[in-house]
Amino acid sequence: MRVALATLSSSLRKGKHTRNVQFGTVRQPRSWYTNIFDAAANPVDEDDEEEASGLSPTKRQWFKRFMKGVKLRMGVVRIQNEALTSQKVLGLLELISEEWISTEESSEKERL
């Protein structure tokens, strides 16, 4: 529960591009806690790593559902690094058109 509260607390901080930080930032306390727990509380040999992988409370079902709910409620905001120029868009269109013409499978055309 402590890690869940730390996660919620970190979600209230001011973000760079939005009012709050993004989900990628919010999930960091989980990583820290899991690493500390696995390294300090339950040191394991390399042979026992598979057996010990589920010991951290952040790897249990409740916390996984909690994090999924946090992500669904926060959403993910994508900030594009660079604008697509018309030349790039036309180049991509040309590449996809070539693939489209050479493909006969409907599932592959749908993917394109």
C-alpha positions in Angstrom: 0.0 0.0 0.0 3.0 2.3 0.7 4.2 2.1 -2.9 0.6 2.7 -4.2 0.4 5.9 -2.0 3.9 7.0 -3.2 2.7 6.4 -6.8 -0.4 8.5 -6.3 1.6 11.2 -4.5 4.0 11.4 -7.4 1.2 11.6 -9.9 0.2 15.0 -8.4 3.5 16.7 -9.2 3.5 19.4 -12.0 4.5 18.0 -15.4 6.6 19.6 -18.1 4.0 19.5 -20.9 0.7 18.9 -18.9 -0.7 19.9 -15.5 0.6 16.6 -14.0 3.5 14.3 -14.7 3.0 11.5 -17.2 2.4 7.8 -16.4 6.0 6.9 -17.3 7.2 9.1 -14.4 4.6 7.9 -12.0 5.6 4.3 -12.4 9.1 4.9 -11.2 8.5 4.3 -7.5 7.4 0.8 -8.3 10.7 0.1 -10.0 12.6 1.5 -7.1 10.7 -0.4 -4.6 10.9 -3.7 -6.5 14.7 -3.3 -7.0 15.3 -2.5 -3.4 13.0 -5.3 -2.1 14.6 -7.9 -4.4 18.1 -6.9 -3.7 17.9 -6.2 0.1 15.0 -8.1 1.6 15.3 -11.3 -0.5 18.8 -11.7 -1.9 18.9 -14.7 -4.2 21.4 -16.7 -6.1 21.2 -16.7 -9.9 19.8 -20.2 -9.8 16.9 -19.2 -7.5 15.9 -16.1 -9.5 12.9 -17.7 -11.1 11.6 -18.8 -7.8 12.0 -15.4 -6.1 10.6 -13.3 -9.0 7.1 -13.1 -7.5 8.1 -12.2 -3.9 8.0 -8.4 -4.2 4.5 -6.9 -3.3 4.7 -4.8 -6.5 4.7 -8.0 -8.6 1.4 -9.3 -7.1 -1.9 -9.2 -8.8 -3.4 -6.3 -6.7 -0.6 -3.9 -7.6 -0.7 -4.8 -11.2 -4.4 -4.0 -11.4 -3.7 -0.8 -9.4 -1.1 0.3 -11.9 -3.3 -0.5 -14.9 -6.1 1.6 -13.3 -3.6 4.5 -12.8 -2.6 4.3 -16.4 -6.2 4.2 -17.7 -7.2 7.2 -15.5 -4.1 9.3 -16.3 -3.9 8.5 -20.0 -0.7 8.9 -22.0 0.1 12.2 -23.7 2.5 11.9 -26.7 4.7 14.9 -27.5 6.2 14.6 -30.9 9.9 15.5 -31.1 9.9 16.8 -34.6 7.4 17.9 -37.1 6.7 15.8 -40.2 7.4 17.8 -43.3 5.3 17.3 -46.4 8.3 15.7 -48.1 8.5 13.1 -45.3 4.8 12.4 -45.6 5.0 12.0 -49.4 8.0 9.7 -49.0 6.1 7.5 -46.4 3.1 7.4 -48.7 5.3 6.2 -51.6 6.8 3.4 -49.5 3.4 2.3 -48.2 1.9 2.4 -51.7 4.7 0.2 -53.1 4.1 -2.4 -50.3 0.3 -2.1 -50.8 0.6 -2.9 -54.5 2.9 -5.8 -54.0 0.8 -7.4 -51.2 -2.2 -9.6 -52.0 -3.1 -10.7 -48.4 -6.0 -8.7 -47.0 -4.7 -8.9 -43.4 -1.4 -7.4 -44.5 -3.2 -4.7 -46.5 -5.2 -3.9 -43.4 -2.1 -3.6 -41.3 -0.6 -1.2 -43.9 
